[in-house]
Amino acid sequence: MQGSPPGSVPVAIVTDPVFAEHDTGSHPERSGRLGAVRSALESDGELAGRLAWHRPEPASREAILACHTPEHLRAMEALAGREGAVDADTIYSPSTWEAARRGAGAAMRAVDLVLDGLASAAFGLVRPPGHHATPSRAMGFCFLNNAAIAARHARRRGRERVLVIDWDVHHGNGTQDIFYEDPTVVYYSLHLHPHYPGTGAAGETGAGPGRGATLNRPLPHGYPAKEYLKLFERDLDEIREGFRPDFAVISAGFDSHRDDPLGGLCLLEEDFGALTRLVLDRLPPGSVVSLLEGGYNLRALGGSARCHVRALAGMRKP
């Protein structure tokens, strides 16, 4: 570890150079996103000293199969060293499969660092993103579901009740599918609706033993940030009272920012800090990890991620 002040427990940033080698060309989900976030974190001198940077190992086949089908894993392994497109949105290059494996590995490493007491919280600065990847399908820029793999890993590490919070502007249909019948993981999403991928209606609440463990908040275009924060706080209070989570994974999509070209909601940079503080206030110490999902305006992405990580570090508003 490096960069943490003496006697403190830093926030871990888990990332890898291979994430930039996932080459999507001029696609909105491009490698410059990582540079924008890293620059924003490193240029904040007060924050930079509280961060420790880590590199992950690739996720094992066993960890991937905890969330994805064998058929999906074989299809993704077949992408190694190749270039093309799964669909019009989901482009791969020769390094994509290695980046996806290490993205999932970064999610697991973030969980381990927090649970082992080596970090107060952790942020996975990863790509490709993950929350649209279903058990059996890559879609929506996503190949493996990083947040789901993190949540299942936390369960294997002994966490009993895991909350996945998804504030990306798009509904995380893949994460919902993976946990739809699982009563040990609550999936909570606030998202623009109607919007890609078309899922996430309020009536989608889980099935079988997982009935009631999915909470969707579809929001109209232009929904005010002030009302968003109020809704988020009320929902977290209800989840805490009813589910009592002992660990949280945040699918941190910053495309809910007002200026995002793929969005339609109204959050600003510091709103992501406020959301983060609301989560931290309702979880036990040392029980929150966050993973990068969307965010396609580089200025807004960098500033929003900076506010988010400052909050993870327990710092005041910038």
Beta strands, then each sheet from edge to edge (+ up, - down):
strand 1: 11-14
strand 2: 51-54
strand 3: 84-85
strand 4: 91-92
strand 5: 121-124
strand 6: 162-166
strand 7: 185-192
strand 8: 214-219
strand 9: 247-252
strand 10: 288-292
sheet 1: 2+ 1+ 5+ 10+ 9+ 6+ 7+ 8+
sheet 2: 3+ 4-
end
